[in-house]
Amino acid sequence: MHPEILRELSAQRGREMRDRAHRARLAKMARGSRRHGRDLPDDDFVIPVIPDYVDGSFRTDRTAGDVTRQVTSETGQAPAGHAA
């Protein structure tokens, strides 16, 4: 193989390995700070909403917690097996 190609492949591999080590170091720092109760600086990352169905729609019925709250407010006590 031509020496310039070998040199470029070696340089590319070196860049990839340094980038991988940097990301691993950042992940280790994040785990360590979470483990010790320190918060990381806030960023603007927002977890995107994930649709419930393949067509991109969302579930519209009420959750069990909403039903329990409604029954509790109507009767004054929670249904059997539910903590109020």
ZIPE-V228402 format. One record per residue. N is the residue number from 1. RES is the residue in one letter. D_CENTER is the distance of its C-alpha to the mean C-alpha in Angstrom with 2 decimals. Layout:
BEGIN
[[N | RES | D_CENTER] [N | RES | D_CENTER]]
END
This chain:
BEGIN
[[1 | M | 44.33] [2 | H | 45.08] [3 | P | 44.37] [4 | E | 42.48] [5 | I | 40.08] [6 | L | 39.60] [7 | R | 39.02] [8 | E | 36.42] [9 | L | 34.57] [10 | S | 34.65] [11 | A | 33.36] [12 | Q | 30.49] [13 | R | 29.51] [14 | G | 29.78] [15 | R | 27.48] [16 | E | 24.84] [17 | M | 25.19] [18 | R | 25.01] [19 | D | 21.83] [20 | R | 20.28] [21 | A | 21.61] [22 | H | 20.28] [23 | R | 16.66] [24 | A | 17.20] [25 | R | 18.80] [26 | L | 16.00] [27 | A | 13.50] [28 | K | 16.28] [29 | M | 16.88] [30 | A | 13.35] [31 | R | 13.58] [32 | G | 17.13] [33 | S | 16.70] [34 | R | 14.15] [35 | R | 16.62] [36 | H | 19.47] [37 | G | 18.14] [38 | R | 18.12] [39 | D | 15.68] [40 | L | 14.62] [41 | P | 16.07] [42 | D | 14.42] [43 | D | 13.49] [44 | D | 13.54] [45 | F | 10.03] [46 | V | 9.32] [47 | I | 6.76] [48 | P | 9.53] [49 | V | 11.34] [50 | I | 11.69] [51 | P | 15.39] [52 | D | 16.82] [53 | Y | 19.57] [54 | V | 20.41] [55 | D | 22.55] [56 | G | 19.71] [57 | S | 20.96] [58 | F | 19.42] [59 | R | 20.83] [60 | T | 23.47] [61 | D | 24.97] [62 | R | 24.56] [63 | T | 22.45] [64 | A | 24.34] [65 | G | 23.78] [66 | D | 25.50] [67 | V | 28.36] [68 | T | 28.85] [69 | R | 29.09] [70 | Q | 31.55] [71 | V | 33.72] [72 | T | 33.73] [73 | S | 34.87] [74 | E | 37.56] [75 | T | 39.08] [76 | G | 38.35] [77 | Q | 36.78] [78 | A | 33.75] [79 | P | 34.43] [80 | A | 35.17] [81 | G | 32.19] [82 | H | 29.90] [83 | A | 29.36] [84 | A | 30.01]]
END
